[in-house]
Amino acid sequence: MKIAIIGAGNLGLAIAKGILHTNGATTMYLTKRNTKSIQEYEKYGNVTVTSDNEEAVKNSDILIFAVQPGHFTSILEQTKALLTEKHVIISTITGFSIPKIEGIIGSDKFIIRSMPNTAISVGKSMTCICSNELGKKRIDLAKAIFNRMGHTMEIPEEQMQAATVICASGIAFWMRLIRATTQGAIQLGFDAKEAQELAMHTCNGAASLLIESGSHPEEEIDRVTTPKGCTIEGLNEMEHQGLSSSLIRGIVSSFEKISQIKKG
């Protein structure tokens, strides 16, 4: 695959690393206004670093846009005359709808929106994907790219805002839960480093159990709760204090906020 990543900032470079480390590109162009900080990527041999977006578009088939939202329109305007029937356009830009992209480059293009999260930098992103009508023919290609850096799910575009809350903001929500567990472990006598290690790997194990087994969370909870035991005592106290309720309310509040931002 001939891939260009237009906008090689933190997200763009995370995507580049995921593709390069799994040999997912025959050639790759990385673009940035100041290329000094990404020059080292040319050590891969098949990577060209440039500030010329037009050069990257001309020499690539798959265009992954990871630029700032305020720059996206001008870059699309700059490069739209170079787009051909072979190009697949993949946008990672939050809040930039497919109809808005079509309004600039036309609906006769393969257009895909993706919403990865910051865990993409360690190959563990939950990436949601949607497309325009023509883009459905290339959706499996987009999945193949992002599955190299985690897991993908195809969803309708109208759910992209909700997915942003669950998957992107969700990273912060889970970090806070891990932090709270760490604080609890410190109170029980572990030092800070040990406490965080215990919390991180227990969280990772819980998620892995569900992923590997396909179980419902309550099934796994039942495996570790015994009558009159310490686990059910702790769970019930957490629920009395509103753990599930506050988490759900936080998710809904975050969604209401992102909905207001879109309207504004």
Protein Blocks (a to p, Z undefined) as FASTA:
>chain_A
ZZddehiafklmmmmmmmmmnopafbdcdddfblmlmmmmmmnopaccdfblklmmmmpc
bdcdfbdfklmmmmmmmmmmmpcfkbccddfbehiafklmmmmnopkbccddddddfklm
nopaccdddddfklmmmmmmmmmmmmmnocaddddfklmmmmmmmmmmmmmmmmmmmmmm
mmmmmmnopafklmmmmmmmmmmmmmmmmmmnopafklmmmmmpcehiaklmmmmmmmmn
opmmmmmmmmmmmmmmmmmmmmZZ
